[in-house]
Amino acid sequence: MCPLTTATPDDTQLRDEGFDTASGGRILLIACGALAREILDLKARNGWDHMDLRCLPAILHNHPEKITPAVREAVAKAESDYARIFVVYGDCGTGGQLETACAEMGVEMVPGPHCYSFFEGNAEFAARDEITAFYLTDFLGRQFDAFVWKPLGLDRHPELLEMYFGHYEKLVYLAQTDDPDLTETARACADRLGLAFERRATGYGDLGATLKSWARA
Amino acid sequence: MSDEEDDLILSELPDEELVPQMHDDLYDGLKEEIEEGVNILLERGWEPYRILTEALVAGMTIVGRDFRDGILFVPEVLLAANAMKAGMAILKPLLAETGAPKMGKMVIGTVKGDIHDIGKNLVSMMMEGAGFEVVDLGINNPVEEYLEALEREQPDILGMSALLTTTMPYMKVVIDTMKEQGIRDDYIVLVGGAPLNEEFGQAIGADGYCRDAAVAVDMAKEFIQRRHNQRAVG
């Protein structure tokens, strides 16, 4: 894994507002804000200047029921401006609704249940069948408080920890980059949750191959 | 909460003020106050079933409504549930002794591959509060566990829960196996969980999809009533 090659927007912006690099490309990627850094890095490394990136707020991760309508709206707004549109989301807790919507709109999405799976590689992730693992990515490691700790009320009511995480055994940090500080942050998250810690270097997994095939479209 | 409210002495409140105060305390997740309120009402000679329904279930119903309406969120509901659970722990042995009405029996569990039980536990608690006997199978249940429990417990209702879109299809495995064994129609099958919806419930052949614990209770009562009516005319 290499360091990021491109400047990226602030995590808070990615979380709450999203991000738009519209610059006249013929392909548009509509993505989760949690994937912005990785997609921008792949774009920069591969010279995919013909692919624009528009990210929806990453906090939708915590409200899966809002993802499908938000993607539908984004596709509808952009379809007259681009030759092809691709959706950089997995199922992400939509229970198949995003897949159905994408099929109806005639746009492709990333195969797999969620980014944990496609970062590790869908086949490998499924084969592990880890039901007692809680996952973090680079983005979620940096945004742990905003995506996990505070929404679950653990900042105010730490006594709820057992109810939420009592059946979990380990926190798996799926690392997209080799960042010792972030590894320590993720390890601290595991400690806070009272879980064992495991770091798995995934790089971008299936995301790279998927974007590569779309770049040729 | 204001200092004035903090100074409330529950034992000095008349019943008609104590019960609404307990609703407030439940809403605020005040476990010790709920335990105290339950004990006060018992001392005043209230039947355990009346305390359960009028003080606890009625209070939790308000919590459930405000959760549905987006006024309360999961952490607050869990705190309220913990408070109610503490009150129920006092009442449960007394309910058995005093012959509280029995609505029916439910076996409930989270499906195979899924370790999430917050929703299931809320449903169990509210079902118990509504007078159902609940046999909780816990988490990560393969079809064999469900079938063994149905055989052993002979419940009226089977409840299945899942939080993950990857695990919810397993509910169909259980229902299809029940069909294969010719026992599907012996039970009312209710399903629930955050990623589920009405269409999914219908598609897998469940009798009902319960979007929250309150709906689960209402639906369970309705199906039990229908069953009784069918048997009465059958």
Interface residues (C-beta under 8 A of the other chain):
Chain A: P64 D91 G93 T94 G95 G96 P113 D129 I131 T132 P151 L152 G153 L154 R156 H157 L160 M163 Y164 H167 Y168
Chain B: F73 V74 P75 E76 L78 L79 N82 G113 D114 I115 H116 D117 I118 I139 N140 L164 T165 T166 M168 A194 P195 L196 N197 F200
